[in-house]
Structure formats: structure tokens, C-alpha cells
Amino acid sequence: MSNYWSQYWRQGHLTSFGDDIKDNYVGTLKNVWSEVFSALNKDDRVIDIATGNGALVGLIYDAVRQDNLPYIDAIDLAKIQIKEPLLNKSEQTHFAGGINCEQLPFTDNSANLIISQFGIEYSNLKKSLAEVARVLAETGQAQFICHHHDSIIVKPNLAILMMSLELQSKSGGMSIVKRLLAELDKTGKGSPKSENWRNKLNKYMEKLLKTDKNSFMATNFHLFVKAVLQNQAKQSEIINGFEQELKGSIARLTDLANAAISKVEQSKVSSLCKQNHLTIVDFSAVVDDQNNILAWKILLTKA
């Protein structure tokens, strides 16, 4: 897990894919969780794996009365930033960063419910599912919502990843911008050489817009170009800032690409569950009202 994830959560995102689903998990995904959370009470213990900024904890608070909230351990490998309403609502809830779900710091058979939303699939499932089996109570259950390789969440993000890699490539957008700035500094605005590089940049951006407008706009490269050309005194600062943002985006989206579970990999995950004596109650695609794939739902109990 890179430091880019810690930086990402500090920006206040609720999910591991930014703002692709607005207002937490409104709609289909929220309903999937409400079915599980509505049965919780103060005698239960919940472990939220890869909590991020506590989105699932917020859904538990919405589903259960204040005086009947369960004990919740919400953990994440990254350094997390929890908003005040969640942080102080219940003394029974404990948030902790720097916790690896492949080595859970909890006793055997101690959790009634183990949950994760777009999180556990980023781990080594061979290790993390073994830990889930160890910590889950005999009568407990685990539910995970995991990235589906063919989902409307993953597909556009993979396209953004490819666009970001193009911008970072040896002859890509960042290289062209730097060549233009160097020529402007050397020969001045309006010179044949600087205008040549300006034209190359414009044609390059036009090509990317025609190739995949949504992915190109999502990189904010057009905003970066405008800012760096209009602020000569801060050019180095602007370039460094955008390059760091680009590297962070590539790192996170590469993690997403590696974590997303395909239909072929579904059988491998199922085998790991069985090896750890976890019974698969449900392992199916979650779809929205338009039949678009959102994620995998994995519901488990102890064998």
C-alpha cells in the first residue's frame, strides 16, 4: 500500500474510486448493506476492513438506533481521516489506521460481522480470507462488496489510467509542455520555435480529446496546461504538484486494476473461501436499475 492512499483519504473521499458514486452509497449498494446492518444490535461486534474514511460505519449509524449500536472496529492499512460526526457519534466505535487485514489484531471467533466495501480485494486474499475465517464467530457472517472487472466503476477508471500513462510517457503531454516552456524561456513568446511546440501541444491535446474525451478531462491535464502557461513565476511549483498528482493517480488506479475481480478470477476466490472453511452463501454481481454491473457481492458464513 503506497503513501498515495493515505494522501487520498486525507482529501476526504468516501470511496476508493473518488466521486464515481455520489453521496456515499446511495441506491443499489446502500440497499445491499442495509439488509445486513438493520439486524445489528449492541451485543454484536463488527470489523470493517479497509474502512477508508468510514463510509460503511456511517451506513451502520443510519441503520441502527443510537442506543443499540454494535461495537465496531474500523481499520485500514493507510492513515485515515475520519470526519467529526462519525468520529464522535459512538464510544463503541474505534477507528485505526496502519492495520493490515492480512494480520488482524483480533482474537479468534470474536466478530459477529466482518465487512468490507471495495477494500479487502486489494489485499493478498490467501492471507486475508484466512484471517477472516479465524476471527469470525461460529455463527457470524462476512459480507464484502468487491470491484468487478467489468463494472461501470472500474472500466472508466482503467481508461483514465491509460490516459494518465500516456501523459507521463517519454513523448507524452508532460514532455511536450516542458519543451514548450523551455523554448518560451529561451526564444520568447511568438518565436517560430516556441510556436512550433505550442502547435504540437495543441494537436496532441486535440488528438487525446478525440480519442477519449471523458478520460482526458478526468486527468485535469487541460487545467494544468492553462495554469502553467499563465503563471510563469510558479511554473516549477505547478509542474511538481501536477506530476505528484499524476503519479498518485497512476499508483491508485494500478492498484484498482490489479484488485478488480474478473469472472475468471471468481472461481479462484471461491476456492480460497472453501480452503478456509468459509461457506459461500452468495457470490454474484450487483447491478443497478439499468442492469449495469456495480460490483461483486460476497456473503460468507463459517462452514
Secondary structure, 3 states (H helix, E strand, C coil): CCHHHHHHHHCCCCCCCCCCCCCCCCCHHHHHHHHHHCCCCCCCEEEEECCCCCHHHHHHHHHCCHHHCCEEEEEECCCCCCCHHHHHHCCCEEEEECCCCCCCCCCCCCEEEEEEECCHHHCCHHHHHHHHHHHEEEEEEEEEEECECCCCCHHHHHHHHHHHHHHHCCCCHHHHHHHHHHHHHHHCCCCHHHHHHHHHHHHHHHHHHHHCHHHHHHCCHHHHHHHHHHCHHHHHHHHHHHHHHHHHHHHHHHHHHHHCECHHHHHHHHHHHHHCCEEEEEEEEEECCCCCEEEEEEEEEEC
